[in-house]
Amino acid sequence: MKRGIVLALLFVATASNAAYSSRRVVMPIVGRVTGTGGLEYRTTLWITNRADKPLRARVSFLPRGQANPEPAFRDVDVAADRTVQLDNVTETLLHAPGKLGALLIEADGPIACSARVAAAAQGGGFTAIPIELAIPRGGSTLLQGAGSGVNGEFRYNVHLVETNRSAIEAVVSLIDANGRELGSKPVILRELEALTIPVAQLAASVPPEATVRIRVTRGSGKLVAAGSRVVVASLDPTSFEMVTGEPPRAAMPVGELVAWIAAALALAVAALKSTSGV
């Protein structure tokens, strides 16, 4: 693969989007690679624990283009209300130099994760996608910003990751500004497989404005998706999270749930007494 294409796979937004807390999250594209001029692009990962007690996060590397039934992993301890920074994470922590892929991060408490792929000051950052947002069979999602620009100044890549440890089939389509499908590509994702698809593979030509639609058609797996757009001349990066519904909500603690139920029962008893005249 040419170095310019490799850089397009890695570059994402200069400023990260909001990081949602979850017990299981996915970084759709990470790695270490040598770029133009011999620059070494590395991934820095931040894991934040907002709870009032320490937690342990398991960081697993999912090499791109293969099933990962037993991915390599390392456990990371994060103190209460603290952030851990892991520099060059795919090499120093996970011992996977020169590889591209995704990260699956699972913890025993809610975490928020961000990452940056960069060589010195050049590069971009992105945030992890909660597993709760993964798309099942029959579902679909969209990625914005997939057009080539007025003068073809942009290139764009779609990053997919299977999250449910089961094979899945999906159709990735390129849609123009008028809602017409210009082309599509069926894909199969095996267990915890990460895959990158350039939009140039979806249609004979990419219009100035376009959207990517991803439909999950078969299988019991689930997927998350992200897009990355790069300005060809300057390598200025932008990332796009998949379009979803409401952000995932943390489960209500058991004690709080019991208190709510008790309050509801008390109100119901009071109402019955009122209507019966007791």
N, C-alpha and C positions, 0 to 999 in steps of 0.2 A: 504494500500500500504506500502511495506517495506521502511524503511528510506533510504536505499541505492538507491532504484529506484527513490525516491523523489529527492534525490540529483542529480541523473543523469538528471532529467528533468530540474533542475535549472541551472546546470553548463554550462557556455559558455566561450567564449574566454578570456584569460587573458588580451590581448590587444585588444581594440575595433578597428573595421574597420572604414573607413571614414564615417562621418555622413553627409548625404545629407540634405539640407534645403528643407522644404515643409510645406504647411499649414496643412496637415493631415498626420500623421505617426502612425505606429503600433509597439509596443514592443511585440514580439511574446510570451515571457514567463517571468513572474514576480511573486512575491509573498513573503510570509514569512512562514517559515517552520522550525521545529525542526529536526536537523540532528543527525548523529552518535555522541555519547558522550554528548548529550544534547545541542550541539551548535545551536544557533539561527541564521538562515540565513535570512537576510533582504535585501530588494531592495532599493537602492539609485538611484534617478532619477535626471538627469541634463537636463534643458531646456535652450537653448541659443537663444537669439534674436540678430541677426546681423544687424537689421534695425536701422535707425536713429530716430525712434519714438517707444514709448512703445507699447506692445501688450498684449492681454489676451489669455491664453491657457486653454482649457477645457480638463481635464484629466479624462477619463472614465475607470473604471475597468470592464473587461469582464471575469467573473468567468468561469473556464474551464468546458467543458462538458454540456453546456446548452445554449439555445437561450438567447440573451441579448437585447431585443427590447428597454428597457429603463434602460440602465446601470447607476449605481451610478457614480456621477461625482463631481468634484470640479474645480472651476476656479482659475487660478494662473496668477497673473500679473507679467510681466517681463519687466524691464526697457530697454530703448534703449541700444544696444550693451552690454548687460549684460547677466549673466548666473545665474539661480536660482537652488539651490541644495535642493532636497527634500529627507530627510533621512527616511527610513522605510516607503516608500510612500504608500504602500497598506494598512497599518494600521493607520498611523497618519493622512494622508490626506483623504483616502478613507474608513477607518473604516472597513477593511476586513481582520482581523487577521486570520492566519492559512489557507489561501486559495491560490491556484495557479490559474493563468489565464494570460491574456494579457492586455495591455493598449492601448487605442485609444486616441491619443492626437490631438486635433483640435485647430487651432489658427486663429486669424484674420490677420496674417502676417506670413512669412516664419520662421520656427524654425528648429533647429537641436537638436536632443535628444540622450542621451546615458544613460545607466543604468549599475549597478553592483549589483549582488546578492552575498552576502558574509557574513561570520561570522569572525569578526576580519580581519586577513590577508588572510584567505582562501576563495576563491571564484573566480568569473570571471565577465567580462563586455561584453556588446554588444551595438549595435546601432539600432536606430529605422529604420523601412522600410517605405519609402514614399508610400502613397496610389496610386500614379501614376503608380507604378510598379505592382499593383495587377493583377492577372491572370484571364481573363474572360473565358466564355464557349468557347471551341474549342482551348484554349491555353494550354501551358504546361511549366514546368520549371524543373530544376534539382538541386539536393543537392549533393555536393561532400563529400568525406570522410566517407562514410557509412559502410566501411568494418570493420571486427572484428579484423584485424591485423593477423600477422603470427601465434601467439600463443593465439589468442582469448583475447588479452589484452584490447580491446576497447568495449564499449557499446555505442549505438547511438540512439537518439530520433529525431523524426520529429515533428515540431510544426507548426500547421496550424491555420490561423485566417480568418474568413469571414469578408469582409470589406465594402460590398455594401448594407448592410441591407436587404438581400434576401437569401433564401435558395439556396444551391448549392450542386451538386454531383461531386465527383472527384474519381480518381483511383490512389492509391499510390503503386508504383512498385519498387522492388529491382532488380537492373541490375548489372551483374557481369562485370569483366574487359574486357570480350569479347563481350559485348553488349547483352548477353542473359538475358531474363527476368526469374528470379528465383521464383517469386511469386508476388502476388498483393493483395491489400485490397481495396474494394470500401468503401467510406466514404460519409456521408451526414453532411454538416455543415449548421446549422440553422442561423438565423439572428444574426450577430456579435458573432458567437460562436468561442471559442478557443478550440483546440483539440491537444492532444499529442499522438503520435503513436510510440512505440518502434519498431525498424526495425526487431527485433526478431519475431514480429507478421506477418511479410510479407512473410517469407519463412521458410522452414524446418530447414535450416542452413544458417548462414551468412558467405560468403567467406571473405578471408583476404582483398580483394579490391572490393569495390562496390560503386554504385551510386544510389541515389533515384530519380525516375522520378514521377512527379505529373502531371496528366492530368485532366483538368476540363471538364466534359462530359455533364452536364445538369444544368439548372437553370440560373437565371439572376444575381446571386451573383458573387463576385470576391474573390480571396483569395491571401494571402501572406504566405510564408513558410520560415522556417529556420531550421537548423539542429544543434544538439549539441552532441559532442563526448567526452567521459570521459575515461581516463585511469583507469581501474578497480583497480589496485594496489595503485596508488598514488592519484587518483581523480583529476589528472591534466586535465583541461578543454580546449576544442577548440570549437568555433562556426563556422557555415558555413551559409553565406547568400545564398539565392536562386540565381541561375544563370539567369541573365536578359540581356536585350540589353543595350543601352546607358543610362547613368544616366538621371533622369528627368531634364528638363530645366525649369527655372523659366519663367513665362509669361513676355513678354516685357511690361514695363510701357506704359500707354496710350500716355503720352507726347512724349516719345521716338518713339513710333509707328507712331504718327502723323508727327514727324520730318522726319522719313525715307520715308513716303509716299510723303511728300512735295518735298523732294530731288529727289525722283524717277520721280515725275511729271515734275520737272524743267528740268531734264535730257531728258525726252521724248520730251518736247517742244523744247529744244535746238536742238535735233536731227531732228525734223520735219522742223525747220527753215533752218537747214543746207542742208537738202535734197531738199527743195523747192526753195532755192536760195534767201530767204527773208533776 
